[in-house]
Amino acid sequence: MNFSFGLIQKGEGLNLELKREWAQDKNKFLKTVSAFSNTSGGFIVFGVDDKTKQIIPIPENDQSKLIDAITNSISDNIEPQISPKITVETNKHGKSVVVVQIFSSNNCPYYIKSLGKENGSFIRVGATSRLADEKNLYELELIGKRSSFDSIPNRELYSNDRFFNEIKIKTLCDELSSMIKKVDAYSPDVTIDTLESLGLLVRNGSDLMPSNAFGILSSVELPAFQQSVVRCAAFKGTDKSIFLDRLDCSGPLYKQIEDAFQFVIKNIKVGMEIDGIQGKNKYEFPPDAIREAIVNAVVHRNYLYPEHVQIAIYEDRIDIISPGSLVHDLTLEQALDGVSKLRNPVLAKVFQKIGLMEEWGSGLRRIRTSCADARVNPPKFVDSNIEFKTQFFRGEYFADISKRLSKRIKNNPSFFPKTTEITFDYIKEHPAATNQEIATALNISDRSVRTHCSILKNAGYINRTGSDKKGEWVILKDKEE
């Protein structure tokens, strides 16, 4: 990341702090240094009003003194030692500022010596530097030890015969074997040795202990793993006021992903893509992008946080929310460029093995590419350092599909997309059926029913008299006419 004066106009944020001058109270400055070091780095710029973003130039005679004061303050007060890059930058109008670039590093946590590790370690959240809580501090310490939460052996799980026994181990081996063979039919069966090589079992002397990844993957019902649930809901409107549908996905992690994926597919629109004289299902959002976003949310989340992965479907968008930010020093820009840094390397290795993840670091790019190829609105990725959110926005594409199909049917009465034809046949036999009853009978979503009924109405084949609940369908003409 390179400094430019254009950053100043964007205002303070995750990687930028603006200061008018070198203040007497140095603790705020040191908190920012700690926070940038413990997250993804950033710039502290002296000589800019943080409210107006107006440059208040640092006089040339004061620049060297300021640099010395900054250098000494960081050296005397931050532990472990860091090496900031301090430069004088001058804009095209000849106004100079002093820029302190703080780099992230793996020697975490970085803290203010006088406050101690527990009270002096800070993280960056938005445009503020906040004291790292117990869970944040624990993860920073793991990073400093070149370790991860999912790779650590769990003694509580090891001593619990209900959740960790030979049957549970064999069940996991069998399930992983089955999924891996779908990817590679000639792959050998998963054994205890395989679980150890993946990091699901960790050797402690002569004992093999389950790692946290074993408990997460198996969705063990112990307090340490209760956050391992995907919560799904569909809402009427654009907020959480009225529920239309909901599902809590529990059980093994790979089953949660599949259940959550099917929930989303059930609750999004599906139309028909015209392909010659045939029609094929065309989902409102590319299924591959939805699945990838769910996998990312589950595999890369922070399992130290008690919150669940959430999937919220609204009339204007889908939000897929993963607790925790991007891992440590990874920025969103780097992630979109394909840089790979894993919070949960054991889980990532397992999911790559079973074919639910491809090349590490390519997930966000694949989501974006899938949406572009499907001609739907581009997704939005938001990293707040508390949660990571993937958003899919609904557009007008399906209204166009319905109009095109209606026109196609009018011009060629023999042309009926398969699902539209099945819907028409069911309505003929059950004229009093509601949309929900049709959806249940045909095993399609309510939105899909509305799409196909709209096609039939616009093509002049059906009409509805009375209310949605007590009315009836009227057949205006048969498809053979």
C-alpha positions in Angstrom: 0.0 0.0 0.0 1.5 3.3 -1.1 0.6 6.8 0.3 -1.1 9.3 -2.0 -2.7 12.7 -1.2 -6.0 11.3 -2.6 -6.3 9.1 0.5 -6.7 12.2 2.6 -9.9 13.2 0.9 -11.4 9.9 1.7 -11.1 10.7 5.3 -10.0 8.6 8.3 -10.7 4.9 8.1 -9.4 1.4 8.6 -5.9 2.3 7.3 -5.7 6.1 7.8 -5.4 8.5 10.8 -5.1 12.3 10.3 -3.5 14.6 12.9 -3.1 18.4 12.7 0.0 18.4 14.9 2.1 16.5 17.4 -0.2 16.7 20.5 0.9 16.6 24.1 -1.1 13.5 24.8 0.9 10.8 23.0 -1.3 7.9 24.1 -3.9 8.4 21.3 -1.0 8.3 18.8 0.4 5.2 20.4 -2.9 3.4 20.4 -3.1 4.0 16.6 0.4 2.6 16.2 -0.6 -0.5 18.2 -3.9 -0.9 16.3 -2.3 -0.6 12.8 0.5 -3.0 13.8 -2.1 -5.6 15.0 -4.3 -5.3 12.0 -3.5 -4.5 8.3 -1.1 -1.5 8.8 -1.9 2.1 7.9 -0.8 5.7 7.6 -0.7 8.4 10.3 -0.5 11.7 8.6 0.6 14.9 10.5 -0.4 18.2 9.1 -4.0 17.6 8.2 -7.2 18.7 10.0 -9.1 15.4 10.6 -12.5 17.2 10.3 -12.0 19.5 7.3 -9.3 17.4 5.6 -7.5 20.7 5.0 -3.7 20.5 4.9 -2.0 22.5 7.6 1.6 22.3 6.3 4.4 21.3 8.7 7.0 24.0 8.5 10.3 22.8 7.1 12.2 23.8 10.2 9.9 21.6 12.3 9.9 18.5 10.2 13.1 16.9 11.5 12.1 17.5 15.1 8.8 16.0 14.5 10.3 12.9 12.9 12.7 12.5 15.8 9.9 12.8 18.3 7.7 10.2 16.5 10.6 7.8 16.2 11.6 8.1 19.9 8.0 7.8 21.0 7.4 4.5 19.1 10.8 3.1 20.1 10.3 3.9 23.8 6.7 2.8 24.2 5.8 0.0 21.7 6.6 -3.6 22.4 7.8 -5.6 20.4 9.9 -3.2 18.5 8.6 -2.0 15.1 10.2 -0.1 12.3 7.9 2.5 10.9 8.6 4.3 7.6 8.5 8.1 8.2 8.7 10.5 5.2 7.9 14.1 4.3 5.4 14.2 1.4 4.8 17.4 -0.6 1.7 17.9 -2.7 1.5 19.7 -6.0 0.8 23.0 -4.2 4.0 22.8 -2.2 2.4 21.9 1.1 4.2 19.3 3.1 3.0 16.7 5.6 4.8 14.1 7.7 3.6 10.5 6.9 4.2 7.7 9.3 3.6 4.3 7.7 3.0 1.4 10.1 3.4 -2.1 8.8 1.5 -5.1 10.0 3.6 -8.0 11.2 3.2 -11.5 12.7 5.0 -10.7 15.9 1.7 -9.9 17.6 0.4 -8.6 19.8 1.9 -5.1 19.7 1.1 -3.1 22.8 1.9 0.1 24.8 4.5 -1.0 27.3 3.3 1.2 30.2 -0.2 -0.3 29.9 0.9 -3.9 29.6 -0.3 -6.5 27.1 -3.9 -6.8 28.3 -4.6 -3.1 28.6 -2.3 -1.8 25.9 -3.1 -4.0 22.8 -5.3 -2.2 20.3 -7.0 -3.2 17.0 -8.4 -1.0 14.3 -12.2 -1.0 13.9 -13.4 1.4 11.1 -11.8 4.8 11.9 -11.2 4.1 15.6 -8.5 2.3 17.6 -10.1 0.0 20.2 -8.7 -2.0 23.0 -8.4 -5.7 22.0 -10.8 -7.8 24.0 -10.0 -11.2 25.4 -10.8 -13.0 22.1 -9.0 -10.5 19.9 -5.9 -10.7 22.2 -6.0 -14.5 22.1 -6.1 -14.6 18.3 -3.2 -12.0 18.1 -1.2 -14.2 20.4 -1.9 -17.2 18.2 -0.7 -15.3 15.2 2.5 -14.4 17.1 3.0 -18.1 17.8 2.4 -18.9 14.1 -0.6 -21.0 15.1 -4.4 -20.9 14.6 -7.4 -21.7 16.7 -8.6 -24.6 14.5 -5.2 -26.4 14.8 -5.0 -26.4 18.6 -5.8 -29.7 20.4 -9.0 -29.5 22.5 -8.6 -31.3 25.8 -12.3 -30.9 26.8 -13.3 -32.7 23.6 -10.6 -35.3 24.0 -12.0 -36.3 27.5 -15.6 -36.5 26.3 -16.5 -40.0 25.4 -19.8 -38.9 23.9 -18.3 -36.7 21.2 -14.9 -38.2 20.7 -14.7 -42.0 20.4 -13.8 -44.6 17.8 -17.3 -44.5 16.2 -17.1 -40.7 15.8 -13.7 -41.0 14.2 -14.8 -43.8 11.9 -17.9 -41.8 10.9 -15.8 -38.8 10.0 -13.4 -40.9 8.0 -16.3 -42.5 6.1 -18.0 -39.2 5.3 -14.8 -37.5 4.2 -14.0 -40.6 2.1 -17.4 -40.4 0.3 -17.0 -36.7 -0.5 -13.4 -37.0 -1.6 -14.3 -39.8 -4.0 -16.8 -37.6 -5.7 -13.8 -35.3 -6.6 -11.4 -38.2 -7.2 -12.9 -41.6 -7.6 -9.4 -43.2 -7.2 -8.6 -41.5 -4.0 -7.7 -43.9 -1.1 -10.1 -44.2 1.9 -9.6 -41.6 4.7 -7.9 -43.2 7.7 -6.8 -42.0 11.1 -3.4 -41.2 9.5 -5.3 -39.0 7.0 -7.1 -37.1 9.8 -3.7 -36.5 11.4 -2.1 -35.3 8.2 -5.0 -32.9 7.7 -4.7 -31.6 11.3 -8.0 -32.9 12.5 -6.1 -35.1 15.0 -3.0 -33.8 16.7 -0.4 -36.0 18.3 0.4 -35.3 22.0 3.0 -37.8 23.0 1.5 -41.2 22.3 -2.0 -39.8 22.3 -3.9 -38.5 19.3 -6.1 -35.6 20.4 -8.9 -33.9 18.4 -8.1 -30.4 17.2 -10.6 -27.6 17.4 -11.2 -28.2 13.7 -12.4 -31.7 14.5 -15.0 -30.2 16.9 -16.0 -27.5 14.4 -16.3 -29.8 11.4 -18.3 -32.3 13.4 -20.4 -29.5 15.0 -19.8 -31.0 18.5 -22.3 -29.8 21.1 -19.8 -28.3 23.5 -19.7 -24.6 24.5 -16.5 -24.1 22.5 -18.3 -25.0 19.3 -21.9 -23.7 19.8 -21.2 -20.9 17.4 -20.8 -23.5 14.6 -24.3 -22.9 13.1 -25.5 -21.1 10.0 -28.6 -19.1 10.5 -30.8 -18.4 7.5 -33.8 -16.2 7.1 -35.9 -14.7 4.3 -37.7 -11.4 5.1 -40.5 -9.4 3.5 -39.3 -6.0 2.5 -35.8 -4.6 3.1 -35.3 -5.1 6.8 -35.8 -7.8 9.5 -39.4 -6.8 10.5 -41.3 -9.7 9.0 -40.1 -13.3 8.5 -41.1 -15.2 5.5 -38.9 -18.3 6.0 -36.1 -19.3 8.4 -33.8 -22.2 9.0 -31.0 -22.9 11.5 -28.4 -25.2 9.8 -26.6 -27.5 12.3 -24.8 -30.8 12.1 -21.5 -31.4 10.3 -20.1 -28.3 8.7 -20.3 -29.5 5.1 -24.0 -30.4 5.7 -24.6 -26.9 7.0 -23.2 -25.4 3.8 -25.4 -27.6 1.6 -28.5 -26.9 3.7 -27.8 -23.2 3.7 -27.2 -23.2 -0.1 -30.5 -25.0 -0.7 -32.3 -22.5 1.5 -31.0 -19.6 -0.6 -31.9 -21.4 -3.9 -35.4 -22.0 -2.6 -35.9 -18.4 -1.7 -34.6 -16.7 -4.9 -36.2 -16.2 -8.2 -35.8 -18.7 -11.0 -36.8 -18.1 -14.6 -35.9 -19.6 -17.9 -33.0 -18.9 -20.2 -34.0 -19.3 -23.8 -31.7 -21.7 -25.6 -32.9 -22.6 -29.1 -36.4 -24.1 -28.7 -35.6 -25.2 -25.2 -35.6 -23.4 -21.9 -33.3 -24.0 -19.0 -33.5 -22.8 -15.4 -31.9 -19.4 -14.9 -31.4 -18.4 -11.3 -31.6 -14.8 -10.1 -28.0 -15.2 -8.9 -25.4 -17.7 -10.1 -25.5 -20.7 -7.8 -21.8 -21.1 -7.9 -21.3 -17.6 -6.5 -23.8 -18.2 -3.7 -22.2 -21.5 -2.7 -18.7 -19.9 -2.8 -19.9 -17.0 -0.6 -21.3 -19.5 2.0 -18.2 -21.6 2.0 -16.0 -18.5 2.5 -18.2 -17.3 5.4 -18.0 -20.7 7.1 -14.4 -21.6 6.5 -12.8 -18.2 7.0 -14.9 -16.9 10.0 -13.4 -16.2 13.4 -14.5 -19.2 15.6 -13.5 -17.3 18.7 -16.5 -15.1 18.2 -19.8 -16.4 19.7 -21.9 -15.2 16.8 -23.2 -17.4 14.0 -22.8 -17.1 10.3 -25.9 -15.4 9.0 -27.7 -15.4 5.7 -30.4 -12.8 5.3 -32.6 -12.7 2.1 -34.4 -9.4 1.5 -36.5 -8.1 -1.4 -33.5 -6.1 -2.7 -30.5 -8.1 -1.6 -28.9 -11.1 0.0 -26.5 -10.6 2.9 -24.0 -13.4 3.9 -22.3 -12.3 7.1 -19.3 -14.0 8.6 -18.2 -13.1 12.2 -14.8 -11.5 12.3 -12.8 -9.5 9.8 -10.4 -10.7 7.2 -7.5 -12.4 8.8 -5.0 -10.1 10.6 -3.0 -8.2 8.0 -5.0 -9.0 4.9 -6.8 -6.1 3.3 -9.8 -6.3 1.1 -7.9 -5.0 -1.9 -5.3 -7.8 -1.4 -8.1 -10.4 -1.1 -9.7 -9.3 -4.3 -6.3 -9.5 -6.0 -6.0 -13.1 -4.9 -3.6 -12.8 -2.0 -4.2 -15.8 0.3 -3.9 -15.7 4.1 -5.8 -18.3 6.1 -7.4 -17.9 9.6 -8.4 -21.6 9.7 -5.8 -23.5 7.6 -7.0 -26.9 8.8 -10.6 -26.3 7.8 -9.4 -24.8 4.5 -7.3 -27.9 3.8 -10.2 -30.2 4.5 -12.6 -28.2 2.3 -10.2 -28.1 -0.5 -9.8 -31.9 -0.2 -13.5 -32.5 -0.4 -13.9 -30.2 -3.4 -15.8 -27.3 -1.7 -12.9 -24.9 -2.1 -10.6 -24.4 -5.1 -7.3 -22.5 -5.1 -6.8 -20.5 -1.9 -7.2 -16.8 -2.3 -9.4 -17.0 -5.4 -12.9 -17.1 -3.7 -13.8 -13.4 -3.9 -12.6 -13.1 -7.5 -14.7 -16.2 -8.5 -17.8 -14.7 -6.9 -17.3 -11.5 -8.8 -16.5 -13.2 -12.1 -19.6 -15.5 -11.8 -21.9 -12.5 -11.3 -20.3 -10.7 -14.3 -20.7 -13.8 -16.5 -24.3 -14.2 -15.4 -25.0 -10.5 -16.2 -26.3 -9.7 -12.7 -25.4 -6.8 -10.4 -21.8 -7.0 -9.1 -21.5 -8.2 -5.5 -20.3 -6.0 -2.7 -17.7 -7.0 0.0 -17.6 -5.1 3.3 -15.0 -5.7 6.0 -15.8 -3.8 9.2 -13.2 -5.6 11.3 -16.1 -7.0 13.3 -17.7 -9.0 10.5 -17.2 -9.7 6.8 -20.2 -9.3 4.6 -20.9 -10.4 1.0 -23.9 -8.7 -0.6 -25.8 -9.7 -3.7 -28.2 -7.1 -5.1 -31.3 -7.9 -7.0 -32.0 -6.3 -10.4 -34.5 -6.1 -13.2 -33.1 -9.0 -15.2 -35.9 -11.5 -14.3 -38.6 -9.0 -15.3 -37.0 -9.0 -18.7 -36.8 -12.8 -18.8 -40.6 -13.0 -18.1 -41.4 -10.5 -20.8 -39.3 -12.3 -23.4 -40.7 -15.7 -22.5 -44.3 -14.4 -22.6 -43.6 -13.0 -26.1 -42.0 -16.2 -27.2 -45.0 -18.3 -26.1 -47.5 -15.9 -27.8 -45.6 -16.2 -31.0 -45.1 -20.0 -30.7 -47.9 -21.7 -28.7 -46.0 -25.0 -28.8 -43.1 -23.4 -26.9 -43.5 -23.9 -23.2 -40.5 -24.0 -20.8 -40.7 -27.2 -18.8 -41.4 -25.7 -15.4 -43.9 -23.2 -16.8 -45.7 -26.1 -18.5 -45.8 -28.1 -15.3 -47.1 -25.1 -13.4 -49.8 -24.6 -16.1 -50.9 -28.3 -16.0 -51.1 -28.1 -12.2 -53.3 -25.0 -12.3 -55.6 -26.6 -14.8 -56.2 -29.5 -12.4 -56.3 -27.4 -9.2 -57.9 -24.0 -10.1 -58.2 -23.0 -6.4 -54.6 -23.7 -5.5 -52.6 -20.9 -3.9 -49.1 -20.0 -4.8 -47.8 -21.7 -1.7 -49.8 -24.9 -2.5 -48.4 -24.9 -6.0 -44.8 -24.4 -4.7 -45.2 -27.3 -2.2 -46.7 -29.6 -4.8 -44.1 -28.9 -7.5 -41.2 -28.6 -5.0 -40.2 -25.1 -6.2 -40.0 -21.8 -4.4 -42.9 -19.4 -4.0 -41.0 -16.8 -6.1 -40.6 -19.4 -8.9 -44.3 -20.0 -8.9 -44.9 -16.2 -9.2 -42.4 -16.0 -12.1 -44.1 -18.8 -14.1 -47.6 -17.5 -13.3 -46.6 -14.1 -14.5 -45.3 -15.6 -17.8 -48.6 -17.5 -18.3 -50.6 -14.4 -17.5 -48.6 -12.1 -19.9 -48.9 -14.8 -22.6 -52.7 -14.8 -22.2 -53.2 -18.3 -20.9 -54.4 -17.8 -17.3 -55.9 -15.1 -15.1 -56.7 -15.0 -11.4 -60.1 -14.0 -10.0 -60.6 -13.1 -6.3 -57.9 -12.9 -3.6 -54.7 -14.8 -3.4 -56.1 -17.1 -0.7 -59.8 -17.5 -1.7 -59.7 -16.8 -5.5 -59.4 -19.2 -8.4 -57.3 -19.6 -11.6 -59.2 -19.2 -14.8 -57.8 -20.9 -17.9 -58.2 -18.5 -20.9 -56.9 -20.9 -23.5 -55.2 -24.3 -23.6 -51.6 -24.6 -24.7 -52.6 -26.8 -27.6 -54.7 -24.1 -29.2 
